[in-house]
Amino acid sequence: MSTAEISDHPPIYDRLVKERGDVLAETRKVAEQTQAQARQALDWSSVRRSHKEREERAFSAFG
């Protein structure tokens, strides 16, 4: 088999991508979206900020 014959046939991965879609790229995209949602869900900075603001506005009988 010559190199010309080998280069005429695309690698199996390219064929699978054409037939089934790029599963790896789709998986990567979904994983990135999931990570962004998890970061947002676990971000407590706005809660801490709100709590601090409430404490600053709260009435203190001691000054």
Buried (B, 14 or more C-beta within 10 A) or exposed (E): EEEEEEEEEEEEEEEEBEEEEEEEEEEEEEEEEEEEEEEEEEEEEEEEEEEEEEEEEEEEEEE
